[in-house]
Structures are given as C-alpha cells and as structure tokens.
Amino acid sequence: MISIVGQSYVFRPWWTRRTWDLVRDASRVWTKATYPQDGSHVHCEITFAQIGAGENVTAYMSDRAWITSEAYERFIRRDEFHCRE
C-alpha cells in the first residue's frame, strides 16, 4: 500500500505497550544469560519467539523479562525503529 499525503490509514502494531516500554527504556540493563535447561520456556517479550526448552538457550534478560539474542541486536543494540533516542 502506498501512502498518500492527506489520506488516512490504519496502523496496527504487533508490539504491546509493555514491549514498547521495555525497548524504549534506555536505562534498562540487559544481560546475556543462559536460560535454565529444566524443560521450561518463556517467550521473547519483543518477538514472542520461544526461549528455553532447546531453542534460543542464550538470550538476554532484564529483571524478569527475557528477549532473544536476535531481538537484542535488532531492537536494543541497533535500535532499528529509532525509538530509544
């Protein structure tokens, strides 16, 4: 779809409010960690990909939030959406 000046369009983000808050918070410290290999898993707060149970074992965590290494690189380190400025 090509946007035209003056025309309205619908924006449907796939990020939740919590996701935006996690990504935009430049004071948040993300630490590379290994998810416990106890058969459990969580989902990345940004991409919703599975972390643990054999997938994305190495990820980043801050407080109790986990994100995949790919999400960290794209949205925290490289700030692809320019929302951490």
C-alpha distance (Angstrom), angle and dihedral (degrees) to the residues before:
residue distance angle dihedral
M1 . . .
I2 3.77 . .
S3 3.78 115.4 .
I4 3.78 117.2 -133.6
V5 3.80 123.1 -155.1
G6 3.79 109.7 -99.8
Q7 3.81 94.2 16.5
S8 3.82 121.4 117.0
Y9 3.78 123.4 -129.5
V10 3.80 136.4 175.9
F11 3.80 119.4 -106.4
R12 3.81 112.8 -157.6
P13 3.79 110.4 -179.7
W14 3.79 118.5 -164.1
W15 3.81 92.0 -150.1
T16 3.78 119.0 93.8
R17 3.79 122.9 -136.2
R18 3.82 88.2 -101.4
T19 3.81 90.4 53.9
W20 3.81 92.0 52.3
D21 3.81 90.0 48.3
L22 3.83 92.1 50.6
V23 3.80 93.2 48.3
R24 3.82 97.3 42.3
D25 3.81 95.5 47.9
A26 3.82 100.8 98.1
S27 3.83 90.7 179.7
R28 3.82 91.2 62.1
V29 3.82 113.0 106.7
W30 3.82 115.7 -140.1
T31 3.80 116.3 -160.9
K32 3.79 125.3 -163.8
A33 3.80 108.1 -121.0
T34 3.79 143.2 162.1
Y35 3.78 114.2 -113.8
P36 3.84 111.5 -126.1
Q37 3.80 111.2 -94.4
D38 3.79 96.4 -137.9
G39 3.81 97.0 120.6
S40 3.81 93.8 -94.4
H41 3.78 126.7 112.1
V42 3.80 143.0 -170.7
H43 3.78 131.4 -158.9
C44 3.79 126.2 -112.3
E45 3.80 109.6 -99.4
I46 3.82 89.7 -137.1
T47 3.82 108.5 35.5
F48 3.81 99.8 17.8
A49 3.84 89.5 -130.0
Q50 3.79 115.8 150.4
I51 3.81 118.0 -96.7
G52 3.80 117.6 -164.0
A53 3.80 132.3 10.4
G54 3.81 89.9 87.5
E55 3.83 98.2 -44.6
N56 3.80 127.1 95.8
V57 3.79 90.8 -8.5
T58 3.81 91.7 170.2
A59 3.79 110.1 58.3
Y60 3.81 141.0 137.3
M61 3.76 126.9 -93.5
S62 3.78 136.6 -169.7
D63 3.77 118.7 -177.1
R64 3.81 99.6 -37.5
A65 3.82 96.8 -31.0
W66 3.82 118.4 108.2
I67 3.81 126.9 -162.7
T68 3.81 130.2 178.1
S69 3.79 120.9 -105.6
E70 3.82 88.6 -113.1
A71 3.83 91.6 53.3
Y72 3.81 90.2 48.5
E73 3.81 91.9 52.0
R74 3.81 94.7 45.3
F75 3.79 104.2 38.3
I76 3.82 105.8 22.2
R77 3.81 108.0 29.5
R78 3.85 99.8 30.0
D79 3.82 95.2 25.6
E80 3.82 92.7 -147.6
F81 3.81 93.3 -174.6
H82 3.84 93.6 45.6
C83 3.78 91.4 -129.2
R84 3.82 98.6 128.8
E85 3.80 95.0 66.6
